[in-house]
Amino acid sequence: MRPLSIIWALIVLIGVGSAFGQIPKGFVYIEDEIPSIKSELRYFGSDNFVGLPIDGYEKNKVILSKEATVALRAVQAELAGYDLSIKIFDAYRPQRAVNHFIRWARVLNDTVNKSRFYPDVDKRNLFKEEYIASRSGHSRGSTLDITLVDLNTCEELDMGSAYDFFGKESWVDHKDISAEQRANRMLLQTVMVKHGFRNYPKEWWHFTLRNEPYPETYFDFVIR
């Protein structure tokens, strides 16, 4: 086969793989690897700070690197002893989704969900205060946003603030919460750190695998 023909054959194969929803080598669908895990991708629907489905989320399918999934399986196994489960709000995030956030942030009069998600933060300051970034660790495939739920009822534990709430109430060490809320946060933080994740101090739900496999790569394949 001529070199040009080989190139075209590869392009065709890549297109076919994308059409069938294949994901790159090194990534897995979480539900296939950890069947007991719960998920609700907030950016697949409209229950998020933008108020719309986000670019790149075509299915409620959670994708993560293999290495992060192995660590998460150990977390889920330990939580089962407390009759608890992880619930995933976001994991791998395509770069096009981040670009969607950037476009939204520039439209300063679009504040439809301000009262729910960022009541005390001026929209123009969301980047400055590091609630939104032009590059996200999620796009590297080993970062996820999670909470804890009852394994049987799927009821979320009270963490003292909603997911994606942009404010001090979501900071891991925020003091003005109840003893129960603080205990729930500390349980989540402790078990995740124990199994190889590091947290983000401004978001109790946000964790990244230490020694992540793709620390410099920002992927953009669609979730489907």
PAPAPA-513390 format. One record per residue (C-alpha): y negated, x, z negated; residue in three letters. Coordinates in nm, 4 decimals. Example, Ala and Ser with C-alpha at 12.3 -4.5 7.8 and 13.67 -1.06 7.14 Angstrom:
% PAPAPA-513390
<atom y="0.4500" x="1.2300" z="-0.7800" residu="ALA"/>
<atom y="0.1060" x="1.3670" z="-0.7140" residu="SER"/>
This chain:
% PAPAPA-513390
<atom y="0.0000" x="0.0000" z="0.0000" residu="MET"/>
<atom y="-0.3464" x="0.1308" z="0.0871" residu="ARG"/>
<atom y="-0.5837" x="0.2134" z="-0.2030" residu="PRO"/>
<atom y="-0.8198" x="-0.0709" z="-0.1079" residu="LEU"/>
<atom y="-0.5300" x="-0.3152" z="-0.1051" residu="SER"/>
<atom y="-0.4248" x="-0.1971" z="-0.4511" residu="ILE"/>
<atom y="-0.7770" x="-0.2606" z="-0.5819" residu="ILE"/>
<atom y="-0.7804" x="-0.6121" z="-0.4412" residu="TRP"/>
<atom y="-0.4365" x="-0.6784" z="-0.5875" residu="ALA"/>
<atom y="-0.5618" x="-0.5763" z="-0.9319" residu="LEU"/>
<atom y="-0.8632" x="-0.8037" z="-0.8973" residu="ILE"/>
<atom y="-0.6364" x="-1.0943" z="-0.8072" residu="VAL"/>
<atom y="-0.4087" x="-1.0238" z="-1.1050" residu="LEU"/>
<atom y="-0.7045" x="-1.0074" z="-1.3415" residu="ILE"/>
<atom y="-0.8290" x="-1.3401" z="-1.2098" residu="GLY"/>
<atom y="-0.4865" x="-1.5000" z="-1.2462" residu="VAL"/>
<atom y="-0.4537" x="-1.3710" z="-1.6014" residu="GLY"/>
<atom y="-0.7935" x="-1.5111" z="-1.6919" residu="SER"/>
<atom y="-0.7086" x="-1.8469" z="-1.5382" residu="ALA"/>
<atom y="-0.3957" x="-1.8737" z="-1.7512" residu="PHE"/>
<atom y="-0.5914" x="-1.7862" z="-2.0655" residu="GLY"/>
<atom y="-0.4290" x="-1.4512" z="-2.1322" residu="GLN"/>
<atom y="-0.6041" x="-1.2295" z="-2.3823" residu="ILE"/>
<atom y="-0.6367" x="-0.8500" z="-2.3676" residu="PRO"/>
<atom y="-0.3687" x="-0.6226" z="-2.5016" residu="LYS"/>
<atom y="-0.4280" x="-0.5563" z="-2.8690" residu="GLY"/>
<atom y="-0.5332" x="-0.9137" z="-2.9491" residu="PHE"/>
<atom y="-0.3313" x="-1.2124" z="-3.0712" residu="VAL"/>
<atom y="-0.3716" x="-1.5818" z="-3.1419" residu="TYR"/>
<atom y="-0.3792" x="-1.6130" z="-3.5205" residu="ILE"/>
<atom y="-0.1919" x="-1.9445" z="-3.5311" residu="GLU"/>
<atom y="0.1034" x="-1.7829" z="-3.3527" residu="ASP"/>
<atom y="0.1214" x="-1.5010" z="-3.6064" residu="GLU"/>
<atom y="0.0320" x="-1.6867" z="-3.9289" residu="ILE"/>
<atom y="0.1353" x="-2.0529" z="-3.8810" residu="PRO"/>
<atom y="0.0228" x="-2.1630" z="-4.2275" residu="SER"/>
<atom y="-0.3383" x="-2.0586" z="-4.1723" residu="ILE"/>
<atom y="-0.6120" x="-2.3200" z="-4.1284" residu="LYS"/>
<atom y="-0.8955" x="-2.3040" z="-3.8782" residu="SER"/>
<atom y="-1.2093" x="-2.4848" z="-3.7686" residu="GLU"/>
<atom y="-1.4076" x="-2.2836" z="-3.5174" residu="LEU"/>
<atom y="-1.7601" x="-2.4077" z="-3.5835" residu="ARG"/>
<atom y="-1.8963" x="-2.2672" z="-3.2570" residu="TYR"/>
<atom y="-1.6447" x="-2.4644" z="-3.0524" residu="PHE"/>
<atom y="-1.8229" x="-2.7840" z="-3.1578" residu="GLY"/>
<atom y="-2.1744" x="-2.8842" z="-3.2622" residu="SER"/>
<atom y="-2.1463" x="-2.8414" z="-3.6406" residu="ASP"/>
<atom y="-2.3398" x="-2.5144" z="-3.6484" residu="ASN"/>
<atom y="-2.6944" x="-2.3842" z="-3.6811" residu="PHE"/>
<atom y="-2.7613" x="-2.4184" z="-3.3071" residu="VAL"/>
<atom y="-2.6329" x="-2.7756" z="-3.2997" residu="GLY"/>
<atom y="-2.4367" x="-2.7297" z="-2.9773" residu="LEU"/>
<atom y="-2.1048" x="-2.5811" z="-2.8583" residu="PRO"/>
<atom y="-2.1585" x="-2.2086" z="-2.8033" residu="ILE"/>
<atom y="-2.0918" x="-2.0197" z="-2.4794" residu="ASP"/>
<atom y="-1.7449" x="-1.8664" z="-2.4618" residu="GLY"/>
<atom y="-1.5714" x="-2.1092" z="-2.6993" residu="TYR"/>
<atom y="-1.3567" x="-2.3267" z="-2.4753" residu="GLU"/>
<atom y="-1.0804" x="-2.4059" z="-2.7267" residu="LYS"/>
<atom y="-1.0337" x="-2.4137" z="-3.1026" residu="ASN"/>
<atom y="-0.8127" x="-2.1043" z="-3.0778" residu="LYS"/>
<atom y="-0.8602" x="-1.8194" z="-3.3241" residu="VAL"/>
<atom y="-0.8247" x="-1.4714" z="-3.1749" residu="ILE"/>
<atom y="-0.8176" x="-1.1442" z="-3.3682" residu="LEU"/>
<atom y="-0.7023" x="-0.7863" z="-3.3204" residu="SER"/>
<atom y="-0.3390" x="-0.7173" z="-3.4063" residu="LYS"/>
<atom y="-0.4379" x="-0.4790" z="-3.6855" residu="GLU"/>
<atom y="-0.6669" x="-0.7312" z="-3.8526" residu="ALA"/>
<atom y="-0.4001" x="-0.9977" z="-3.8173" residu="THR"/>
<atom y="-0.1432" x="-0.7843" z="-3.9992" residu="VAL"/>
<atom y="-0.3870" x="-0.7389" z="-4.2885" residu="ALA"/>
<atom y="-0.4712" x="-1.1086" z="-4.2881" residu="LEU"/>
<atom y="-0.1029" x="-1.2011" z="-4.3059" residu="ARG"/>
<atom y="-0.0807" x="-1.0089" z="-4.6336" residu="ALA"/>
<atom y="-0.3847" x="-1.1961" z="-4.7655" residu="VAL"/>
<atom y="-0.2326" x="-1.5308" z="-4.6743" residu="GLN"/>
<atom y="0.0967" x="-1.4398" z="-4.8403" residu="ALA"/>
<atom y="-0.0779" x="-1.3513" z="-5.1660" residu="GLU"/>
<atom y="-0.2891" x="-1.6680" z="-5.1616" residu="LEU"/>
<atom y="0.0223" x="-1.8813" z="-5.1168" residu="ALA"/>
<atom y="0.1122" x="-1.7875" z="-5.4735" residu="GLY"/>
<atom y="-0.1997" x="-1.9773" z="-5.5850" residu="TYR"/>
<atom y="-0.1268" x="-2.2712" z="-5.3490" residu="ASP"/>
<atom y="-0.4264" x="-2.1620" z="-5.1449" residu="LEU"/>
<atom y="-0.4856" x="-2.0764" z="-4.7808" residu="SER"/>
<atom y="-0.7464" x="-1.9070" z="-4.5694" residu="ILE"/>
<atom y="-0.9570" x="-2.1325" z="-4.3484" residu="LYS"/>
<atom y="-1.1190" x="-1.9567" z="-4.0530" residu="ILE"/>
<atom y="-1.4618" x="-2.0619" z="-3.9259" residu="PHE"/>
<atom y="-1.4970" x="-1.7776" z="-3.6757" residu="ASP"/>
<atom y="-1.3106" x="-1.4630" z="-3.5734" residu="ALA"/>
<atom y="-1.3356" x="-1.2881" z="-3.2351" residu="TYR"/>
<atom y="-1.6685" x="-1.3911" z="-3.0785" residu="ARG"/>
<atom y="-1.7466" x="-1.3213" z="-2.7118" residu="PRO"/>
<atom y="-2.0670" x="-1.1275" z="-2.6422" residu="GLN"/>
<atom y="-2.1835" x="-1.4229" z="-2.4315" residu="ARG"/>
<atom y="-2.1857" x="-1.6304" z="-2.7518" residu="ALA"/>
<atom y="-2.4114" x="-1.3733" z="-2.9174" residu="VAL"/>
<atom y="-2.6357" x="-1.3906" z="-2.6106" residu="ASN"/>
<atom y="-2.6472" x="-1.7681" z="-2.6578" residu="HIS"/>
<atom y="-2.7725" x="-1.7150" z="-3.0146" residu="PHE"/>
<atom y="-3.0400" x="-1.4764" z="-2.8858" residu="ILE"/>
<atom y="-3.1672" x="-1.7297" z="-2.6296" residu="ARG"/>
<atom y="-3.1714" x="-2.0032" z="-2.8944" residu="TRP"/>
<atom y="-3.3619" x="-1.7835" z="-3.1413" residu="ALA"/>
<atom y="-3.6398" x="-1.7303" z="-2.8867" residu="ARG"/>
<atom y="-3.7076" x="-2.1049" z="-2.8600" residu="VAL"/>
<atom y="-3.9065" x="-2.1319" z="-3.1811" residu="LEU"/>
<atom y="-3.9607" x="-2.5082" z="-3.1639" residu="ASN"/>
<atom y="-3.5848" x="-2.5803" z="-3.1512" residu="ASP"/>
<atom y="-3.5240" x="-2.6298" z="-3.5220" residu="THR"/>
<atom y="-3.2951" x="-2.9327" z="-3.5168" residu="VAL"/>
<atom y="-3.0652" x="-2.7939" z="-3.7899" residu="ASN"/>
<atom y="-3.3190" x="-2.5958" z="-3.9913" residu="LYS"/>
<atom y="-3.2932" x="-2.8179" z="-4.3014" residu="SER"/>
<atom y="-2.9154" x="-2.7620" z="-4.3211" residu="ARG"/>
<atom y="-2.8783" x="-2.3969" z="-4.2319" residu="PHE"/>
<atom y="-3.2066" x="-2.2069" z="-4.2831" residu="TYR"/>
<atom y="-3.4533" x="-2.4256" z="-4.4782" residu="PRO"/>
<atom y="-3.6359" x="-2.1331" z="-4.6398" residu="ASP"/>
<atom y="-3.6299" x="-1.8859" z="-4.3494" residu="VAL"/>
<atom y="-3.8770" x="-1.8963" z="-4.0608" residu="ASP"/>
<atom y="-3.6757" x="-1.9054" z="-3.7389" residu="LYS"/>
<atom y="-3.8774" x="-1.6151" z="-3.5980" residu="ARG"/>
<atom y="-3.7457" x="-1.4010" z="-3.8893" residu="ASN"/>
<atom y="-3.3720" x="-1.4654" z="-3.8481" residu="LEU"/>
<atom y="-3.3260" x="-1.1293" z="-3.6731" residu="PHE"/>
<atom y="-3.5593" x="-0.9439" z="-3.9094" residu="LYS"/>
<atom y="-3.3701" x="-1.0705" z="-4.2130" residu="GLU"/>
<atom y="-3.0359" x="-0.9832" z="-4.0469" residu="GLU"/>
<atom y="-2.8885" x="-1.3312" z="-4.0264" residu="TYR"/>
<atom y="-2.8539" x="-1.2933" z="-3.6481" residu="ILE"/>
<atom y="-2.7999" x="-0.9702" z="-3.4520" residu="ALA"/>
<atom y="-2.8027" x="-0.8802" z="-3.0823" residu="SER"/>
<atom y="-2.4616" x="-0.7177" z="-3.1323" residu="ARG"/>
<atom y="-2.2031" x="-0.8714" z="-3.3635" residu="SER"/>
<atom y="-1.9038" x="-0.7124" z="-3.5315" residu="GLY"/>
<atom y="-1.7173" x="-1.0296" z="-3.4380" residu="HIS"/>
<atom y="-1.7217" x="-0.9167" z="-3.0742" residu="SER"/>
<atom y="-1.5233" x="-0.6065" z="-3.1697" residu="ARG"/>
<atom y="-1.2345" x="-0.8348" z="-3.2615" residu="GLY"/>
<atom y="-1.1669" x="-0.7453" z="-3.6270" residu="SER"/>
<atom y="-1.4331" x="-0.9468" z="-3.8087" residu="THR"/>
<atom y="-1.3872" x="-1.3010" z="-3.9334" residu="LEU"/>
<atom y="-1.5655" x="-1.5718" z="-4.1311" residu="ASP"/>
<atom y="-1.3469" x="-1.7551" z="-4.3801" residu="ILE"/>
<atom y="-1.3229" x="-1.9650" z="-4.6922" residu="THR"/>
<atom y="-1.0395" x="-2.0760" z="-4.9192" residu="LEU"/>
<atom y="-0.8738" x="-2.4174" z="-4.9142" residu="VAL"/>
<atom y="-0.6002" x="-2.5962" z="-5.1049" residu="ASP"/>
<atom y="-0.2802" x="-2.5166" z="-4.9159" residu="LEU"/>
<atom y="-0.1593" x="-2.8769" z="-4.9297" residu="ASN"/>
<atom y="-0.4747" x="-3.0886" z="-4.9033" residu="THR"/>
<atom y="-0.6885" x="-2.8440" z="-4.6990" residu="CYS"/>
<atom y="-0.9810" x="-2.9224" z="-4.9296" residu="GLU"/>
<atom y="-1.2305" x="-2.6360" z="-4.9347" residu="GLU"/>
<atom y="-1.3038" x="-2.4563" z="-5.2595" residu="LEU"/>
<atom y="-1.6661" x="-2.4781" z="-5.3718" residu="ASP"/>
<atom y="-1.8344" x="-2.1485" z="-5.2883" residu="MET"/>
<atom y="-2.1864" x="-2.2432" z="-5.3925" residu="GLY"/>
<atom y="-2.3308" x="-2.2662" z="-5.0411" residu="SER"/>
<atom y="-2.2240" x="-2.3920" z="-4.7028" residu="ALA"/>
<atom y="-2.0837" x="-2.1653" z="-4.4329" residu="TYR"/>
<atom y="-2.3596" x="-2.0116" z="-4.2188" residu="ASP"/>
<atom y="-2.6294" x="-2.1035" z="-4.4686" residu="PHE"/>
<atom y="-2.9033" x="-1.8447" z="-4.4141" residu="PHE"/>
<atom y="-3.0486" x="-1.7746" z="-4.7560" residu="GLY"/>
<atom y="-2.9996" x="-1.5970" z="-5.0869" residu="LYS"/>
<atom y="-2.7610" x="-1.8700" z="-5.1991" residu="GLU"/>
<atom y="-2.5024" x="-1.7191" z="-4.9610" residu="SER"/>
<atom y="-2.5374" x="-1.3624" z="-5.0877" residu="TRP"/>
<atom y="-2.2135" x="-1.2474" z="-5.2485" residu="VAL"/>
<atom y="-2.3808" x="-1.1522" z="-5.5773" residu="ASP"/>
<atom y="-2.6131" x="-1.4536" z="-5.6017" residu="HIS"/>
<atom y="-2.6373" x="-1.5462" z="-5.9703" residu="LYS"/>
<atom y="-2.7670" x="-1.9023" z="-5.9641" residu="ASP"/>
<atom y="-2.4301" x="-2.0697" z="-5.9087" residu="ILE"/>
<atom y="-2.1737" x="-2.2223" z="-6.1430" residu="SER"/>
<atom y="-1.8947" x="-2.0302" z="-6.3113" residu="ALA"/>
<atom y="-1.6402" x="-2.2064" z="-6.0890" residu="GLU"/>
<atom y="-1.8292" x="-2.1189" z="-5.7714" residu="GLN"/>
<atom y="-1.8607" x="-1.7562" z="-5.8832" residu="ARG"/>
<atom y="-1.4871" x="-1.7404" z="-5.9614" residu="ALA"/>
<atom y="-1.4003" x="-1.8813" z="-5.6197" residu="ASN"/>
<atom y="-1.6190" x="-1.6238" z="-5.4472" residu="ARG"/>
<atom y="-1.4744" x="-1.3399" z="-5.6495" residu="MET"/>
<atom y="-1.1187" x="-1.4477" z="-5.5710" residu="LEU"/>
<atom y="-1.1969" x="-1.4443" z="-5.1998" residu="LEU"/>
<atom y="-1.3747" x="-1.1089" z="-5.2213" residu="GLN"/>
<atom y="-1.1044" x="-0.9483" z="-5.4333" residu="THR"/>
<atom y="-0.8074" x="-1.0468" z="-5.2204" residu="VAL"/>
<atom y="-0.9783" x="-0.9515" z="-4.8940" residu="MET"/>
<atom y="-1.0909" x="-0.6108" z="-5.0195" residu="VAL"/>
<atom y="-0.7454" x="-0.5499" z="-5.1649" residu="LYS"/>
<atom y="-0.5883" x="-0.5910" z="-4.8212" residu="HIS"/>
<atom y="-0.8215" x="-0.3670" z="-4.6264" residu="GLY"/>
<atom y="-1.1349" x="-0.5658" z="-4.5462" residu="PHE"/>
<atom y="-1.4965" x="-0.4947" z="-4.6389" residu="ARG"/>
<atom y="-1.7540" x="-0.7640" z="-4.6997" residu="ASN"/>
<atom y="-2.1101" x="-0.8293" z="-4.5866" residu="TYR"/>
<atom y="-2.3308" x="-0.8677" z="-4.8966" residu="PRO"/>
<atom y="-2.5499" x="-1.1440" z="-4.7465" residu="LYS"/>
<atom y="-2.2584" x="-1.3703" z="-4.6447" residu="GLU"/>
<atom y="-1.9762" x="-1.4515" z="-4.8867" residu="TRP"/>
<atom y="-1.7568" x="-1.5605" z="-4.5925" residu="TRP"/>
<atom y="-1.7884" x="-1.2503" z="-4.3704" residu="HIS"/>
<atom y="-1.5283" x="-0.9696" z="-4.3633" residu="PHE"/>
<atom y="-1.4470" x="-0.6792" z="-4.1318" residu="THR"/>
<atom y="-1.1268" x="-0.4774" z="-4.1244" residu="LEU"/>
<atom y="-1.1756" x="-0.1219" z="-4.2445" residu="ARG"/>
<atom y="-1.0668" x="0.1248" z="-3.9751" residu="ASN"/>
<atom y="-1.0975" x="-0.1482" z="-3.7116" residu="GLU"/>
<atom y="-0.9287" x="-0.0498" z="-3.3832" residu="PRO"/>
<atom y="-1.2293" x="-0.1047" z="-3.1508" residu="TYR"/>
<atom y="-1.5346" x="0.0095" z="-3.3508" residu="PRO"/>
<atom y="-1.7508" x="0.0791" z="-3.0448" residu="GLU"/>
<atom y="-1.6325" x="-0.1938" z="-2.8050" residu="THR"/>
<atom y="-1.7957" x="-0.5370" z="-2.7714" residu="TYR"/>
<atom y="-1.5638" x="-0.7696" z="-2.5833" residu="PHE"/>
<atom y="-1.6665" x="-1.0704" z="-2.3766" residu="ASP"/>
<atom y="-1.3484" x="-1.2512" z="-2.2769" residu="PHE"/>
<atom y="-1.3614" x="-1.6296" z="-2.3204" residu="VAL"/>
<atom y="-1.1724" x="-1.8106" z="-2.5978" residu="ILE"/>
<atom y="-0.9385" x="-2.0465" z="-2.4190" residu="ARG"/>
